[in-house]
Amino acid sequence: DDSGACLLLQQSGLSVPGFSGETLEVSLSALTGEAETGAVSDEADADSLAYIIYTSGSTGTPKGVAVEHRQAAAFLSGMQGQFPLTEEDIIVLKSSFSFDASIWQLFWWTISGASVYLLPAGWEKDPVQMIEAFSSEKVTTAHFIPAMVNSFLDALETEPAETRTRLGRTLTRVFAGGEALSPLTA
């Protein structure tokens, strides 16, 4: 209601109580086989709304933040300027699309010719599966919330030295956010 949205894209089995607009169920796996339907008629400009992201509401009513294309582009450009990716890099996408960190995971790689690896659903909760995937897929760039980076590092310590060495050669950028890092982690 707050955003004024009239269309909601939703995953199968999920619903938003109280949403009065139209809903469209989206399956990412079904979309991979779809043929392109043609060009979009309206073009976005720098002032156009890119997305609205809401806080969790843990301290009260969720608050929406409207992000324009210029702001998203400036953020991605700043990331590329500060932490340059190349065609050799692979970003892991493991955050929910509703989490603000997913924005750079979804789009940063596109401005540098890098690649993105889509971590299988549920693996973002299992440090051992992440270690296996990051190592086999040669992931160079990842984002964690601090609690998960601690679990990831703990799990990594139990891995054979060969795995730790291999991952240490490829995983060159680790970002953490969402809460404070403990001094031991930093």
C-alpha positions in Angstrom: 0.0 0.0 0.0 2.8 2.4 0.9 4.6 2.0 -2.4 1.4 2.3 -4.5 2.4 -0.8 -6.4 -0.3 -2.2 -8.6 1.5 -5.4 -9.7 3.3 -7.9 -7.5 5.7 -10.5 -8.9 5.7 -13.5 -6.6 7.3 -16.9 -6.3 5.1 -19.9 -6.3 3.6 -20.7 -2.9 4.2 -17.2 -1.5 1.6 -14.5 -0.9 1.4 -11.0 0.6 -1.6 -10.6 2.9 -3.5 -7.4 2.2 -2.1 -6.7 -1.3 -5.0 -5.5 -3.4 -3.3 -5.2 -6.7 -2.7 -7.8 -9.5 -0.3 -10.6 -8.8 1.8 -12.5 -11.3 3.5 -15.7 -10.4 7.1 -15.9 -11.7 9.2 -19.0 -12.0 12.9 -18.3 -12.9 13.3 -21.8 -14.2 10.3 -21.4 -16.6 11.7 -18.1 -17.8 14.9 -19.6 -19.1 13.1 -21.4 -21.9 11.0 -18.3 -22.9 11.5 -16.7 -26.3 12.3 -12.9 -26.3 9.0 -11.0 -26.9 10.5 -7.8 -28.3 11.7 -4.5 -27.1 10.1 -2.7 -24.1 8.3 0.3 -25.3 9.2 2.7 -22.5 12.8 3.5 -21.8 14.1 4.4 -18.4 16.2 7.4 -17.8 18.5 8.4 -14.9 15.6 9.8 -13.0 13.4 6.7 -13.4 12.7 4.5 -10.4 14.9 1.4 -10.5 13.4 -0.2 -7.4 11.9 0.4 -3.9 13.5 -1.6 -1.0 11.9 -1.8 2.4 13.4 -2.2 5.8 12.4 -5.2 7.8 10.3 -3.2 10.2 12.1 -4.7 13.2 12.0 -1.3 14.9 8.5 -0.3 13.8 6.7 0.1 10.5 8.8 -0.9 7.4 10.0 2.1 5.5 10.5 2.2 1.8 13.4 3.8 0.0 13.0 4.7 -3.6 16.2 4.2 -5.7 16.5 5.8 -9.1 18.6 4.4 -11.9 21.2 7.1 -11.4 21.7 6.1 -7.8 22.0 2.4 -8.6 24.4 3.1 -11.5 26.6 5.4 -9.3 26.8 2.7 -6.6 27.9 0.1 -9.2 30.3 2.5 -10.8 31.8 3.3 -7.4 32.2 -0.4 -6.6 34.0 -0.9 -9.9 36.2 2.1 -9.2 37.1 1.0 -5.7 37.3 -2.8 -6.3 37.8 -3.3 -10.0 36.4 -6.5 -11.5 37.8 -8.0 -14.7 36.6 -10.6 -17.2 38.3 -13.2 -15.0 36.1 -12.5 -12.0 33.1 -14.5 -10.8 30.6 -13.0 -8.3 28.4 -15.4 -6.4 24.8 -14.5 -6.2 23.5 -15.9 -2.9 21.4 -13.1 -1.4 17.7 -12.8 -1.7 16.5 -10.4 -4.4 14.8 -8.5 -1.6 18.1 -7.8 0.1 19.9 -4.6 -0.9 23.2 -6.5 -1.3 21.7 -8.4 -4.1 21.8 -5.3 -6.3 25.6 -5.4 -6.7 25.5 -9.2 -6.9 22.9 -9.0 -9.7 24.5 -6.2 -11.8 28.1 -5.3 -10.9 29.5 -8.1 -13.0 27.8 -6.8 -16.1 29.8 -3.6 -16.3 33.1 -5.3 -16.3 32.5 -8.4 -18.4 32.9 -10.6 -15.3 30.6 -13.6 -14.6 28.0 -14.5 -12.0 27.5 -17.9 -10.3 24.0 -18.6 -9.0 24.4 -20.5 -5.7 21.8 -23.2 -5.6 18.8 -22.4 -3.3 19.5 -23.3 0.3 23.3 -23.5 0.0 23.6 -19.9 1.3 22.8 -21.4 4.8 25.4 -24.1 4.6 29.1 -23.0 4.8 30.4 -26.4 3.7 28.3 -26.3 0.5 29.4 -22.7 -0.1 33.1 -23.7 0.3 32.6 -26.6 -2.2 30.8 -24.3 -4.7 33.2 -21.4 -4.3 36.2 -23.7 -4.8 34.8 -25.6 -7.8 33.4 -22.6 -9.5 36.4 -20.4 -8.8 34.3 -17.6 -7.2 36.4 -14.5 -6.7 33.8 -12.2 -5.0 31.3 -12.9 -2.3 29.1 -11.0 0.3 28.2 -12.3 3.7 26.4 -11.1 6.8 28.9 -11.2 9.6 27.3 -14.2 11.4 27.7 -16.2 8.2 31.2 -15.1 7.4 32.1 -16.4 10.9 30.4 -19.8 10.2 32.1 -19.9 6.8 35.6 -19.2 8.3 34.9 -21.8 11.0 34.0 -24.4 8.4 36.9 -23.5 6.2 39.3 -24.3 9.1 38.1 -27.9 9.1 38.7 -28.3 5.4 41.9 -29.9 4.1 44.9 -27.5 3.5 44.6 -28.1 -0.2 41.0 -26.8 -0.3 41.9 -23.8 1.9 44.9 -23.0 -0.4 42.8 -23.4 -3.6 40.0 -21.1 -2.2 42.6 -18.6 -1.0 43.9 -18.2 -4.5 40.5 -17.5 -6.1 38.3 -15.8 -3.4 40.0 -12.4 -3.5 37.1 -10.1 -2.4 34.8 -10.8 0.6 32.3 -8.1 1.6 30.4 -8.2 4.8 27.5 -6.0 5.9 24.1 -5.8 7.6 25.6 -5.7 11.1 28.9 -5.0 12.8 31.8 -7.3 12.3 33.4 -8.6 15.5 37.0 -7.4 16.0 38.2 -11.0 15.6 36.5 -11.4 12.2 37.7 -8.0 10.8 
